[in-house]
Amino acid sequence: MEENKSNISEYLDSLQAKLSDRKVIAKPVSHISNYPIALGQCFYLLDFKSKKVSFQKGIKEFLGYEPHEFTFELASSYFHPDDSDMVERLMRATLMFASENNVSKDVAFFLTYRIRKKDNTYVKVLRQSTTYDLDEEGKIISNLSMLSDISFLNTANKVEWKFDAPGLDKEEFRKYVTKEYKGFFSDRETEIILLVDKGWSSKQIAEKLFLSKHTVDTHRRKILNKAHCKNAVELINFCKHNGII
């Protein structure tokens, strides 16, 4: 996007360095190894201190990757190109929040997006993530994620999220999301969005900003495409949900 695009690889390197001297309160994987999964599901553990997939189940059956192919790097980058920027921003916001604040073991992060299978096709998934290993202060070391195929339920190519936990300071978490979405839209696009939120037409916006109506309409189409939204109502909801306006 116009300003610093999220770079999840660089952030994960910095997170690993940040966690290097933390003592891990590890949990055994024995009680999740026999956890039943349905067709079109899989789950895995991402260890952010070692940058490894420390456990996986159902990956080959669902996504086609052999165990040695499903690496930490792959699990952090196999997003659809049109979804990757938003997914990376949300991952950064969530991990930053969880690494800087005490989080409940019952924390739940829900995220929908498209991922690449081994055969290079894409599948729309719901990823449900929760903290797993924590340090002595209750901050994240690893998380457990379950992927479920929702292609048959959700055909919209929208990245959507929800983050919840007992006692979660939602407004504090939203600050992290807002920070990550800085620069998602250009200053001009944000200016137009604010006027759309007021109910202004393209003609009114054009007169206000000394632009042609054609130029405003072009901006509006680009804004909708960037946010994966179909109309102004969806756009405003998207912007408010992510702290853009």
Backbone torsions as a table, in degrees:
resi	resn	phi	psi	omega
1	MET	NA	-170.9	-168.5
2	GLU	-66.8	-36.1	179.2
3	GLU	-102.9	-153.1	-174.0
4	ASN	-64.7	110.2	176.8
5	LYS	-70.2	141.1	179.5
6	SER	-57.5	131.9	176.2
7	ASN	-119.9	96.5	-173.0
8	ILE	-68.1	-32.2	-179.0
9	SER	-63.3	-46.9	179.0
10	GLU	-64.2	-39.6	-179.9
11	TYR	-65.4	-41.1	-179.7
12	LEU	-65.5	-33.4	174.1
13	ASP	-63.2	-43.8	-179.5
14	SER	-68.8	-34.8	177.7
15	LEU	-66.7	-41.6	177.5
16	GLN	-58.5	-44.3	178.7
17	ALA	-63.2	-38.6	179.9
18	LYS	-65.3	-33.1	-177.0
19	LEU	-89.2	-5.6	-169.6
20	SER	-57.1	-35.3	-176.6
21	ASP	-104.5	13.2	179.6
22	ARG	-88.0	140.4	178.1
23	LYS	-82.7	128.9	-175.7
24	VAL	-90.7	131.3	170.2
25	ILE	-96.9	86.3	-170.9
26	ALA	-77.5	147.2	174.6
27	LYS	-111.4	142.4	177.4
28	PRO	-69.3	152.8	178.3
29	VAL	-94.2	-0.2	-175.4
30	SER	-60.1	-35.3	-175.7
31	HIS	-81.6	-7.9	174.9
32	ILE	-107.7	-13.8	-177.2
33	SER	-64.0	-29.4	179.9
34	ASN	-101.0	10.7	-179.7
35	TYR	-66.4	127.9	-176.5
36	PRO	-72.5	141.2	174.9
37	ILE	-128.5	150.2	-178.8
38	ALA	-92.8	169.6	174.0
39	LEU	-60.2	133.3	-178.0
40	GLY	84.4	23.9	176.8
41	GLN	-136.8	156.9	171.5
42	CYS	-160.4	165.0	173.2
43	PHE	-148.1	161.4	-175.5
44	TYR	-157.8	159.2	176.2
45	LEU	-109.2	126.4	173.1
46	LEU	-104.7	120.2	177.4
47	ASP	-97.1	113.8	-175.5
48	PHE	-81.7	-17.0	176.8
49	LYS	-78.2	-40.0	179.5
50	SER	-97.7	-10.1	-174.7
51	LYS	53.2	54.3	178.5
52	LYS	-136.8	154.7	168.6
53	VAL	-85.9	106.2	-173.4
54	SER	-85.6	-13.9	177.1
55	PHE	-161.1	144.4	176.0
56	GLN	-151.0	151.4	179.1
57	LYS	-150.4	129.6	176.1
58	GLY	81.7	3.9	-177.4
59	ILE	-62.8	-49.3	-177.6
60	LYS	-63.5	-43.0	-177.8
61	GLU	-64.4	-37.0	-176.1
62	PHE	-89.8	-47.3	-171.9
63	LEU	-107.9	-14.8	176.7
64	GLY	91.6	-6.8	-178.4
65	TYR	-80.3	137.4	171.6
66	GLU	-69.9	155.9	-178.7
67	PRO	-51.9	-41.8	-178.2
68	HIS	-73.8	-16.8	179.3
69	GLU	-85.2	-26.4	-177.7
70	PHE	-85.9	80.9	-176.2
71	THR	-92.8	170.8	175.5
72	PHE	-58.1	-42.6	-178.9
73	GLU	-63.6	-41.9	179.4
74	LEU	-65.7	-46.7	-178.3
75	ALA	-63.5	-17.0	-179.8
76	SER	-100.7	5.0	-173.3
77	SER	-146.8	1.2	-172.6
78	TYR	-89.9	39.5	-178.4
79	PHE	-89.3	152.9	174.4
80	HIS	-59.8	138.2	-178.6
81	PRO	-53.3	-34.6	-179.0
82	ASP	-77.0	-16.0	-179.1
83	ASP	-103.1	-19.2	-166.4
84	SER	-59.7	-41.3	-176.8
85	ASP	-62.1	-46.6	-179.9
86	MET	-67.7	-40.8	179.9
87	VAL	-62.6	-43.0	-179.9
88	GLU	-64.4	-41.5	178.9
89	ARG	-61.2	-43.3	-178.8
90	LEU	-70.5	-36.4	175.7
91	MET	-62.5	-45.1	178.9
92	ARG	-60.2	-46.3	-178.5
93	ALA	-60.1	-45.0	-177.3
94	THR	-67.3	-47.1	-178.9
95	LEU	-67.3	-38.0	178.5
96	MET	-64.1	-42.8	178.4
97	PHE	-62.6	-46.0	-176.4
98	ALA	-70.9	-24.5	180.0
99	SER	-88.7	-13.8	-178.9
100	GLU	-109.8	-8.9	-177.8
101	ASN	-132.6	152.3	173.3
102	ASN	-69.1	130.0	-178.2
103	VAL	-123.2	146.1	178.6
104	SER	-69.8	149.7	174.6
105	LYS	-68.4	-13.0	179.5
106	ASP	-96.0	13.6	179.8
107	VAL	-62.0	143.1	-179.5
108	ALA	-137.0	125.5	177.8
109	PHE	-119.3	121.6	-178.6
110	PHE	-110.7	131.6	-177.2
111	LEU	-144.8	131.7	177.3
112	THR	-112.4	135.3	179.1
113	TYR	-169.2	179.7	179.6
114	ARG	-107.4	137.8	178.3
115	ILE	-124.7	157.5	-176.6
116	ARG	-91.9	126.9	174.8
117	LYS	-84.2	171.9	-177.6
118	LYS	-62.7	-30.4	-179.5
119	ASP	-82.5	10.1	176.6
120	ASN	71.5	13.1	169.7
121	THR	-90.4	164.0	-179.1
122	TYR	-114.9	147.8	179.4
123	VAL	-132.2	137.8	177.5
124	LYS	-82.0	128.0	-176.5
125	VAL	-127.7	157.0	164.9
126	LEU	-104.7	120.2	175.8
127	ARG	-103.2	121.4	176.7
128	GLN	-108.3	116.9	-175.8
129	SER	-121.6	147.7	175.9
130	THR	-144.4	157.4	177.2
131	THR	-67.4	150.8	178.8
132	TYR	-125.4	-85.1	174.6
133	ASP	-80.5	137.7	178.0
134	LEU	-123.8	166.1	172.7
135	ASP	-92.1	-174.3	-175.9
136	GLU	-65.1	-21.4	-179.2
137	GLU	-94.7	3.9	179.5
138	GLY	80.8	23.6	178.7
139	LYS	-103.7	153.5	-168.4
140	ILE	-65.5	138.2	169.5
141	ILE	-117.1	-41.9	178.0
142	SER	-143.4	161.4	174.4
143	ASN	-134.7	155.2	179.0
144	LEU	-106.1	126.4	-179.6
145	SER	-123.7	136.3	172.8
146	MET	-113.7	130.5	176.0
147	LEU	-104.3	134.3	176.7
148	SER	-128.7	132.7	178.3
149	ASP	-69.7	118.9	178.9
150	ILE	-119.6	18.9	-179.1
151	SER	-57.8	-35.4	-177.3
152	PHE	-78.3	-12.6	179.2
153	LEU	-103.6	-34.0	-170.9
154	ASN	-131.4	108.2	-179.7
155	THR	-98.4	-8.5	179.3
156	ALA	-71.7	135.2	-179.4
157	ASN	-88.8	61.5	-178.1
158	LYS	-115.5	138.6	173.1
159	VAL	-91.5	116.9	-178.5
160	GLU	-126.0	152.8	-176.9
161	TRP	-146.5	158.7	172.3
162	LYS	-150.5	137.2	-179.1
163	PHE	-129.8	127.4	-176.8
164	ASP	-149.5	154.0	177.7
165	ALA	-170.5	153.7	176.7
166	PRO	-58.3	125.2	177.8
167	GLY	75.0	10.6	-178.5
168	LEU	-64.2	131.0	173.5
169	ASP	-82.4	90.7	-173.4
170	LYS	-63.9	-34.7	179.5
171	GLU	-68.4	-36.1	177.4
172	GLU	-66.9	-42.6	178.0
173	PHE	-63.5	-38.6	-178.6
174	ARG	-62.5	-27.7	177.2
175	LYS	-63.4	-35.9	178.4
176	TYR	-67.8	-40.8	178.2
177	VAL	-64.6	-45.5	179.7
178	THR	-57.9	-43.0	178.8
179	LYS	-60.8	-42.3	-177.9
180	GLU	-70.5	-25.5	-179.9
181	TYR	-89.5	2.7	176.1
182	LYS	-62.1	128.3	179.9
183	GLY	87.4	-0.4	178.3
184	PHE	-61.5	-42.7	173.2
185	PHE	-109.3	149.5	176.2
186	SER	-69.9	167.9	178.3
187	ASP	-59.8	-40.7	179.6
188	ARG	-65.7	-43.4	179.6
189	GLU	-63.3	-40.9	178.7
190	THR	-64.6	-39.4	178.0
191	GLU	-59.7	-43.2	179.6
192	ILE	-68.0	-40.9	179.4
193	ILE	-59.9	-42.7	179.7
194	LEU	-61.5	-35.4	178.7
195	LEU	-76.4	-35.2	174.7
196	VAL	-61.4	-39.5	179.4
197	ASP	-62.1	-26.9	177.9
198	LYS	-82.9	-3.6	179.4
199	GLY	89.1	14.0	-178.1
200	TRP	-74.6	145.9	176.4
201	SER	-83.1	167.9	177.7
202	SER	-60.4	-38.2	179.7
203	LYS	-63.7	-43.9	179.6
204	GLN	-65.3	-41.4	179.1
205	ILE	-63.5	-41.9	179.8
206	ALA	-60.0	-43.8	179.3
207	GLU	-66.3	-38.6	-179.2
208	LYS	-65.9	-41.0	-173.8
209	LEU	-99.4	4.8	-179.9
210	PHE	58.0	47.4	177.7
211	LEU	-123.2	165.7	173.6
212	SER	-79.9	154.9	177.5
213	LYS	-61.2	-37.1	178.5
214	HIS	-59.6	-42.8	179.4
215	THR	-63.6	-43.3	179.1
216	VAL	-64.0	-43.7	178.6
217	ASP	-60.7	-39.4	177.7
218	THR	-63.7	-44.2	176.3
219	HIS	-58.8	-43.6	-176.8
220	ARG	-65.5	-38.7	177.1
221	ARG	-64.3	-43.4	179.7
222	LYS	-64.7	-38.8	179.1
223	ILE	-63.1	-46.2	179.2
224	LEU	-62.2	-42.8	179.4
225	ASN	-63.9	-41.2	-178.5
226	LYS	-63.8	-37.5	-178.3
227	ALA	-90.2	-1.3	-176.3
228	HIS	58.0	40.5	-179.3
229	CYS	-112.2	152.1	-177.5
230	LYS	-94.4	-25.7	-176.0
231	ASN	-153.5	178.1	-175.8
232	ALA	-64.4	-35.6	-179.8
233	VAL	-63.4	-47.1	177.6
234	GLU	-61.6	-39.8	-178.9
235	LEU	-62.1	-47.8	-178.2
236	ILE	-65.2	-39.7	176.5
237	ASN	-62.0	-42.3	178.3
238	PHE	-60.1	-47.5	-177.2
239	CYS	-65.3	-39.3	179.9
240	LYS	-72.7	-38.2	179.3
241	HIS	-63.1	-33.8	-177.5
242	ASN	-101.4	10.2	174.6
243	GLY	71.4	21.2	-179.5
244	ILE	-76.7	-35.6	174.6
245	ILE	-131.1	NA	NA
